[in-house]
Amino acid sequence: MSITVFSRARIVDPSRGIDEIGTVIVEGRKIVAAGKAALNQGAPEDATIIECAGKAIIPGLIDARVFIGEPGGEHRETIASASIAAAAGGVTSIVMMPDTDPVIDNVALVEFVLRTAKDTAIVNIFPAAAITKGLEGREMTEFGLLREAGAVAFTDGRHSIASALVMRRALTYARDFDGVIAHETQDADLASAGVMNEGLYASWLGLAGIPREAESIPLERDLALARLTGGSYHAAKISTAMAADAVARAKADGANVTAGVSIHNLSLNENDVGEYRTFFRLTPPLRAEEDRLAMIEAVKDGTIDLIVSSHDPQDVDTKRLPFADAAAGAIGLETLLGAALRLYHNGDVTLLRLVETLSTAPARLFSLPGGTLKPGALADLALVDLDEPWIVSESGIRSRSKNTCFEGARLQGKVLQTMVAGRTVFSA
């Protein structure tokens, strides 16, 4: 059985509230020691010793909102290629969205994803199943059977459910199977033909805007239904100060509610759209700077529980179009940690809190293995040089699609090694 010793590492483990210099010992698939108490523990003769010199070891990231092309859009991304990109970004587990062709709305498709992942992926892939058949917002899927088959959550992915009755039933039904309803809210009528945040900048560009209320009105409805049903509701991607306020009120009321934010809405604002740069056409759209700052504050105070990449690969044909015609979405698996570490380096968020939102909290919310470095846990971890600068370049992107918002960006914090169940799946 192979043994790896990470000596004198900065161990950051939110599950135990630890941020200290110590040693991590991995034996076979599991962690057998992690902390300063293991500093003076002798290493076995046949152990591989990695001298970390203060570099950080964190639980492998768990990205809770990842869109993958397979099945049906393998030219954009396959389960295998997404897993390679994830490993390079320190992501050891992915929650895969059901927006595929065909949609992951039945047991056979859940089993297909799990089987394909087992055969081709180098990180853990956990499928989320559709709330409604065909993502059409009308007829609900078989939650019990899908949960039994391995679905870890229920979501209609990019689609918002218009019917309050369907959402009420979904929350009630999911509660009986201990399932989470993860919903991305955008009122189709209010958003209409909008392609970016509604405001002065959109007017200057001559583009139709999406008001903040398009997100907050259906969110307020969902939060009221979460209070009514007692179901577990996750606001998958919020982007506005008013949405954060709504979530905070629901939490204060005792509702079983959590929230996530895309790294793009934490790192960028509407001005980054520049002169019709289609890689910055996203859903939800990049908002005003005051909304971005509100998102950071919501991460700090616990209103927002998770940070996600919202990895959404699009090919050249769907992005090299006029801004209003281009597909929404950007990749993000490889840049998730580097972009998030900006919040740590500029003093906005502590490293412990940041790692919690990227790893420990999603593991807890979706009842997934990982998110911890405690002894006995599977060795899903990343070794990170928090200070190493790097520049995002198209040639270095491992994803099949190259539609990143961070092309040419200078990031600080590089993944040196990623381990899944004790096996090194990425090494810089």
N, C-alpha and C positions, 0 to 999 in steps of 0.2 A: 504494500500500500504506500503510495507516494506521500511524502510529507514536505510541505513548503512552510518556511518560517520567514515572515516579514518582520525584520528587526528594526526597532527604533522608528516606528511609523507614528504619525499623528492619527490616532484612532478617533473617528467621528461617528458615534453610534447614537442617534436620537432615541432608539428604543430603550436605551439604558441611561440616557442623559449624559453620555460620556464624550468628552473632547480632551484627550490626553495623549501624551507620548507613551507608547508601549509596544508590545509585540503581539502579532497575530500568527497563530499556528493553525495550518490547514492540514488535516490528515484525511486522505481519501477524498470523499465528497463533502466533508463537514469541517466546521470550525471547532477546534478543541480548546483554544484559548484566545482571548482578545482583550488586552488591557495592560495597564502598567504593572499589574501583579505578575504578568508573564515575562517581564523584562529580563529577569535573572533566571528564568527557566532554561535549563540546558537543552540544546537541540540534539536530536538523535544524529548519529554519525552519517546516516545516509540521507539526511534532510537537505533539500535545496534551500539555501539561505539567501534572502534578498535584503540587502542593506538599504533601508528606505531613507535614512538621514533626514527625518522629519517630514517626508512627503506624506500625503494624506491617504488613509484607507477608509473608504466609505462603503456602506451597503450598496450593492448594485442598484442603479436607478430602475424604477418601475414606471414606464411611460403609459399612462392610462387612456391615451386617445391617439391611436395610430391607424391611419387609413392605408390599406395595402391593396394593390390591384388584383391579386390572385384570390379567387378565380375570376377570369373574364377580362382583366386588364393587366396581364403579365408584362406587357411592354412598358408599363409605368413602374411597376414594382412587383416582385415576387416575395413570397414568405422568406425564401432563402436570402435574397438580396437585402431585404429589410433587416434581417437578423444580423447580417454582416455590418451594415451601417450602424445598427444599434450597439453592437459589441464595441465598435470603434469609439462610440460616444459614452461608454461606461454604462449602457442600458442593458440589464440582464433579463428583464421581463417586459413584455409588450401586451397591452390589452388591445386586441384588433377589432376595429369597427366592422359592422355588418354590411357596409356599403360596397358590395361586390356584385358580380353578375354571374350566376344568380345571387340574390340576397341571402345572407345567413339568417334564414327565418324558419329552418326546420332541422331536425336531428341529423339528417344526412350531411348537411353542409357543416354543422359543428364538428361532426366526426371527420369530415374531409380536411378541415383546417388542422385539427389535432394530429391526424395521421400524416399530413404533409409536413407539418412542423417537426414531428418526431423524426421524419426521414431526411429533412433538408435544412432545418434551422439550427443555428448554434447558440441561440438564446431561447428563453421560455416564451412561448406564444400562447396567450389565453384569449379565446374568442368571446366577444360580446355578441349576443343574439339580438335580432330586431324585436322591438316592442310590437310592431304591427306587420302583417304580411305584406311583402313587397315594399316596405317603408311607405305605404300609402296612407297611413294615419287612420285606417278604418277598422279592419278586423284584427283582433289581437292574436298573437302567436301562442303556442302551447308552452307556457312558462315552465311548468313542472317537468315536462319531458326534456326541454332544452337545458334546464338546470342540471338535470340528471345526466345529460350527455356531456356536460362540461362547460356550459356557458357561465361566465363569471359575473355578467351584468346584462341589463336589457337597455337598449338604446336604439333610436332611429337615426343614429349617426348625424349626418349633415341636415337631416329633415326635422322640422318642428311639427308637433302634433297639434292640429287646430282645434280638435274636439275636446272640450273639458270633460265630457262624459267618458271618452276613451281614456284620457289621462287618469281620471278618478278610478276607473276599473283597473287600469294597469298598476297603479300604486297599491290598490287593495289586493290584487292578485299576486303581485310580487312579494308583498308582505308575508303572505302565507308560505312562500318558498324561501324566505330569508334572502330575497333578491333586491338589488339596487336598481332603481330607474334613473338612468343618466340621460339628461335631456338638454339639447342645445336650443335655446329659444330665440326665434326671430319671426315676428308676425309678417306673414307673406304679403298682406295687403299694405301694411305700413311701409315695409321695405320696398315693395313693388319693384321698380326697375333700378333701384339704388345700387351703386357699386362701390361707394366709399362712405366715410362718415359725413353726415349732413352738417354743413357749416360753411364758413366763409371760403375756406380753401377749396372745397368742392365746387363752389360757385365760380371761383377764379378759373378752375380747370374746365368748367362747363360740364361737369359730371353730375348725374343724379345722386342724391345723398340718401343714406339710411339713418333715420333719427334714432337717438338713444332709446326712445320709447318703444321702438320695434323690438328691442330686447327685453325691456323691463316690464312691459304690460303682460306678455304671456308668462314671464317669470313670476310676477306677482300672483297670477292665477294658479300656477303650479305650486307655489309656496302655500297658498290658501288650501289647496287640495291635499298637500302633505300634512298640514295641520288637521284637516278633516279626517284623513284615512289612517294617520299614524304610519304610513309607508315610508320607506327609506328613499329619499329624493336627493339626487346629485345634480346641481346646476353645472353642466359639463364645461362650459366656457363662458364666463362673464367678462365684460369689457368696459363697463361704465360705473361711475361712482354711484349712480342711483340703483344699479343692480346690487352692488356691494352693500348698500344701506338696507335693501330689501332682505338680503340673505342674513345680515346681522340681526335684523328685527325678528326674523323667523327663528333664528337660533336662540335669541333671548326669550322667545315664547315657548321654547322647549320642543320645537318641531325637529323631526329626525332628518336634518338637512345638512348637506355639505356643498362645497363649491370648488370649481377648478378655474384656472386661467391659463391661456396659451402663453408660452414664452414670448411670442411676438407682441402681445398686448402689454407685456411687462417691459419689453426692451425698445419698442418702436412707437412712433405716433404718426398721425395722418400726414405730417410734413414729409415723411420718408417716401411717400408715393412719388414725390418729385414731379418730373414731367412725364406722367403716365407710365411709370415703371410697373409692368404687369406682375412681376414677382411679388409685388406688395399688395396685390388684390387678394384679400383674405376674407374669411368668414369666421367670427364677426370682423368687421372692418377695423383697421387701425384707427384709434380714436384720438381725441384731443389730448394734449399734454396733461391737463388736469385729471383726465380719466386714467391715464397711465400712472400718474403719481398716486391716485386713489387705489389702484390695483396693488401697488407696492405696499401701501399702508395696510390694505386688507390681508396681504400675505403676512405682514409683521404681526398684526393683532389677532390672527387666527380666523378671521372671517372667511378667507380663502384657504382651503385645506390642501389643494394639490396644484402643482405646476406641470403642465403637459407640453409636449412638442407640437401636438396637433399635426404631426407628419402627414402630409397630403401630396404625394407625388403627382405632378402633371407633366405631360410631355411637351415637346417644342411646339407641336401643332396647336395645342390648346392655350399656349401662353404667348406665342408670337402673333398677336392679334391686337386690334385696338383695345384700349383698356376696358371699355364697357362690354366687349365681346369675349374677353379672356376668361378662362376658368379660374375660379377662386381656389386658393390653397398654396402652401409652400411646404417643402420638406423641412425636417428639423431634428431628426434623431441624433445626428452627429454633432450638432451645435447646441443641443439642449443644455448640457452642463456648462459649456464655455460661456454661453450667453447668460445663463442664470448666475454664474459666478461674478458677473459684473455687479450684481446687487450686494455681494459679499465684499468685493474689493473696494466699492465706494462707501461702505459702511451702512448701507440701507437695511440689510438683513444679516443676522448672525449665520455662521456656517452651519451650526447645529439645526437651526430652524429651516435653512435652505434645503439641507439634506432630508429633513423630515418631510417637506412638501414634495420632494422628488422621489422618495423611496419608502420611508416608514409609513406615512399616511396612506398612500395608495394600497400598500400591502394590507393595512388594517381595514380600509374601506371595502375592498373587494375580496377580503379573506384569502389573500394569496400568500404563498410561501415567500420568504425574503424580507427585505426591509430592515434587517437586523444583523449585527455581528456577534450576537451572544453565543457562547459555547453550546454546541449541539445543533446549531442551525446549519442549513446547507450553505456552503461557501460560495455565495453569490456576492461578489465584491468588486470594487474598482480601486486601483492604485492611481492616485492623481497628483501631479505636480501643480499645486495651486498657483504658482507664480510663473510658470513657463508661458511666454507669449507665443501666439501662432496666428497665422493669417488664413482665413477660409478661402480656398481656391477651388474652382470648378474641377480642375484636374485631380484634386485630392478627395473629392466626394465619392463615396462608395455606393451610394444609392443609385439605382438605375436612372432616376430623374434628377435633374440638376437645379430645380427651381427653388433655390435658397434665397431668403431675404438677407443673408449675411455674406454674400459674395464680396470678397475683399475686406471684410471686417477684421479688425484686430481684436482677438480674444485673449484672455489670460486665464490659464488653467487647462492643462492638457492631460488626457487619459494616457497612462503609460502601460497599464495592463488591466484586462478584464477577465474575471474568472466566473464561470457558471458551474455550480455543483463541484467545485474543486478542480475543474478543467480550464486551463487558460485558453480563451477563445479570441483574445486580441492581445497583441504585444507591439508597442510602438517601436 
